[in-house]
């Protein structure tokens, strides 16, 4: 694995773990695709740091479990905004 990829993987993983960010949020911050972030934290990270990989996996699973709530909240805000106009 090239050094710049290894560095990005660790930076992304630490960011996700510390901020509990979603893959989409991390992709926006680091300027790469969601697919790249996902591959970094699910495949590449386990080769570098298994302990950090497990902690990030827990965050990703939590975010996945909460995804339907965030989507519902976004829809609610959308319709509230339309109602005010």
Backbone bond lengths (Angstrom), bond angles and torsions (degrees), N, CA, C in turn:
res aa  C-N    CA-C-N  psi(-1)  N-CA   C-N-CA  omega(-1)  CA-C   N-CA-C  phi
1 X - - - 1.451 - - 1.529 108.65 -
2 X 1.315 116.38 134.31 1.461 120.95 -178.96 1.526 110.23 -69.42
3 X 1.319 115.21 152.07 1.468 120.88 -176.10 1.524 112.82 -59.84
4 X 1.335 117.86 -41.01 1.462 119.27 -177.57 1.526 111.47 -67.09
5 X 1.324 116.81 -31.60 1.462 120.16 176.93 1.523 109.58 -71.35
6 X 1.314 116.70 -44.97 1.465 121.19 178.78 1.528 110.22 -58.16
7 X 1.331 116.45 -43.36 1.466 120.78 179.96 1.530 110.25 -63.96
8 X 1.344 117.43 -44.62 1.463 121.35 179.73 1.522 111.09 -62.57
9 X 1.322 116.56 -43.06 1.461 120.99 -179.23 1.526 110.04 -58.16
10 X 1.333 116.91 -47.01 1.467 120.43 -179.71 1.525 111.57 -66.93
11 X 1.328 117.32 -39.86 1.466 120.28 178.82 1.533 110.85 -64.25
12 X 1.306 116.42 -45.46 1.469 121.16 179.99 1.525 110.23 -63.52
13 X 1.321 116.50 -46.11 1.462 120.61 -178.31 1.531 110.83 -61.79
14 X 1.312 116.87 -45.17 1.462 119.85 178.75 1.523 111.32 -64.16
15 X 1.326 116.52 -39.86 1.462 120.38 178.45 1.528 110.82 -61.86
16 X 1.320 116.83 -47.67 1.463 120.97 -179.44 1.527 110.16 -62.66
17 X 1.314 116.75 -43.38 1.468 119.95 -178.35 1.532 111.57 -66.35
18 X 1.323 117.02 -43.87 1.460 120.54 -175.93 1.524 112.81 -73.15
19 X 1.328 117.50 -37.04 1.465 120.90 -174.96 1.529 112.73 -102.19
20 X 1.343 116.79 -8.21 1.464 122.56 -176.18 1.537 110.72 58.77
21 X 1.319 115.34 34.60 1.461 122.37 -177.37 1.525 111.11 -71.70
22 X 1.314 114.68 155.74 1.462 120.92 174.12 1.522 108.63 -82.86
23 X 1.323 115.79 167.02 1.464 120.86 176.94 1.531 109.30 -60.21
24 X 1.315 117.23 -41.43 1.461 121.76 179.98 1.531 111.05 -61.86
25 X 1.326 117.45 -44.19 1.469 121.11 179.28 1.519 110.88 -64.27
26 X 1.322 116.85 -43.45 1.465 120.68 179.95 1.525 110.75 -64.47
27 X 1.316 116.94 -40.27 1.467 120.67 179.40 1.522 110.63 -60.97
28 X 1.315 115.82 -41.07 1.467 120.24 -179.95 1.537 110.56 -65.71
29 X 1.317 117.27 -43.60 1.466 121.88 -179.26 1.526 111.28 -64.82
30 X 1.320 117.55 -42.94 1.463 121.24 -174.43 1.531 113.14 -91.73
31 X 1.319 117.48 -4.40 1.454 120.72 175.04 1.519 114.53 69.17
32 X 1.324 116.45 32.69 1.465 121.02 176.28 1.529 107.92 -128.76
33 X 1.322 116.01 173.66 1.462 119.60 -177.70 1.531 111.70 -76.59
34 X 1.329 115.17 161.41 1.460 120.52 175.86 1.530 109.91 -61.86
35 X 1.325 116.57 -35.22 1.468 120.79 179.35 1.523 111.02 -62.85
36 X 1.329 116.13 -40.31 1.462 120.62 179.17 1.521 110.55 -65.16
37 X 1.322 116.62 -45.81 1.465 120.50 178.45 1.518 109.96 -59.70
38 X 1.321 116.47 -46.63 1.461 120.87 -178.69 1.529 110.51 -60.64
39 X 1.310 117.08 -45.65 1.469 120.22 179.87 1.531 110.44 -64.75
40 X 1.325 116.14 -39.94 1.465 120.29 179.21 1.527 111.23 -58.52
41 X 1.327 117.09 -48.39 1.463 119.34 -172.47 1.523 113.92 -87.81
42 X 1.332 118.73 -16.91 1.462 118.98 179.69 1.522 112.77 -100.03
43 X 1.316 118.13 -30.02 1.464 120.21 -177.69 1.522 112.32 -111.35
44 X 1.312 117.23 -56.30 1.462 120.66 -173.27 1.523 113.36 -69.54
45 X 1.322 117.26 -37.60 1.460 120.75 -176.18 1.522 112.29 -62.31
46 X 1.330 117.51 -37.73 1.464 120.19 -178.82 1.527 111.73 -63.28
47 X 1.326 117.79 -26.80 1.465 121.67 176.95 1.531 111.39 -74.79
48 X 1.322 116.39 -25.70 1.466 121.41 -174.84 1.528 111.39 -94.25
49 X 1.345 116.03 -51.73 1.466 120.87 -174.35 1.522 109.00 -147.39
50 X 1.315 116.58 98.08 1.460 122.08 -176.17 1.530 111.98 -63.59
51 X 1.322 117.25 -37.92 1.467 121.15 -179.66 1.535 111.06 -63.84
52 X 1.324 116.51 -48.95 1.461 121.04 177.85 1.520 110.20 -63.04
53 X 1.313 116.92 -36.59 1.460 121.76 179.08 1.530 110.77 -59.49
54 X 1.314 117.27 -43.08 1.467 121.10 179.11 1.525 111.43 -64.88
55 X 1.343 117.15 -41.06 1.466 120.66 -179.77 1.519 110.95 -66.20
56 X 1.327 117.32 -40.80 1.466 121.16 179.13 1.530 109.59 -68.06
57 X 1.321 117.10 -37.68 1.463 120.75 178.80 1.526 110.48 -60.04
58 X 1.331 117.16 -38.86 1.460 120.86 177.65 1.525 111.38 -63.03
59 X 1.331 116.66 -41.22 1.471 120.66 177.76 1.521 109.96 -63.71
60 X 1.330 117.04 -44.98 1.467 120.47 -179.59 1.528 111.26 -63.10
61 X 1.314 117.24 -39.48 1.462 120.15 178.51 1.529 111.10 -66.50
62 X 1.335 116.43 -39.58 1.464 120.35 176.66 1.524 109.96 -62.13
63 X 1.336 116.81 -46.86 1.465 121.04 179.89 1.525 111.13 -61.09
64 X 1.311 116.53 -38.49 1.460 119.92 179.22 1.534 110.43 -66.12
65 X 1.315 116.29 -40.18 1.459 120.29 179.41 1.524 111.66 -66.72
66 X 1.320 117.84 -30.97 1.458 122.85 -178.36 1.525 113.22 -90.48
67 X 1.312 117.58 -5.77 1.462 121.97 -173.53 1.524 112.89 -56.57
68 X 1.309 117.57 -41.65 1.469 120.28 -178.02 1.528 111.20 -65.68
69 X 1.325 116.97 -30.63 1.468 120.21 178.75 1.529 110.21 -70.71
70 X 1.334 116.64 -44.84 1.469 120.12 178.90 1.518 110.98 -62.70
71 X 1.332 116.90 -39.56 1.461 120.45 178.65 1.518 111.66 -64.72
72 X 1.317 116.76 -42.53 1.461 121.01 178.27 1.511 111.88 -64.45
73 X 1.318 116.66 -39.21 1.472 121.33 178.98 1.530 110.34 -66.04
74 X 1.325 116.96 -40.26 1.469 120.42 178.55 1.531 110.42 -63.47
75 X 1.311 116.80 -40.80 1.471 120.64 178.29 1.522 110.38 -64.69
76 X 1.325 116.70 -42.40 1.470 120.69 179.08 1.530 110.75 -60.41
77 X 1.332 116.85 -44.87 1.472 120.29 179.06 1.525 110.94 -63.89
78 X 1.322 117.10 -38.16 1.462 121.25 179.01 1.523 110.76 -59.72
79 X 1.337 116.55 -47.90 1.452 119.21 -177.67 1.512 112.85 -72.75
80 X 1.324 118.08 -30.90 1.458 120.46 174.53 1.533 110.99 -64.69
81 X 1.319 114.87 -39.38 1.468 120.56 179.04 1.536 109.88 -65.61
82 X 1.319 117.26 -44.68 1.465 121.61 179.23 1.529 110.90 -63.55
83 X 1.299 117.10 -36.09 1.461 121.91 -178.77 1.530 110.61 -66.55
84 X 1.337 117.62 -36.08 1.473 122.23 -179.50 1.520 111.44 -69.49
85 X 1.317 116.81 -29.62 1.478 120.60 -175.44 1.472 112.49 -77.58
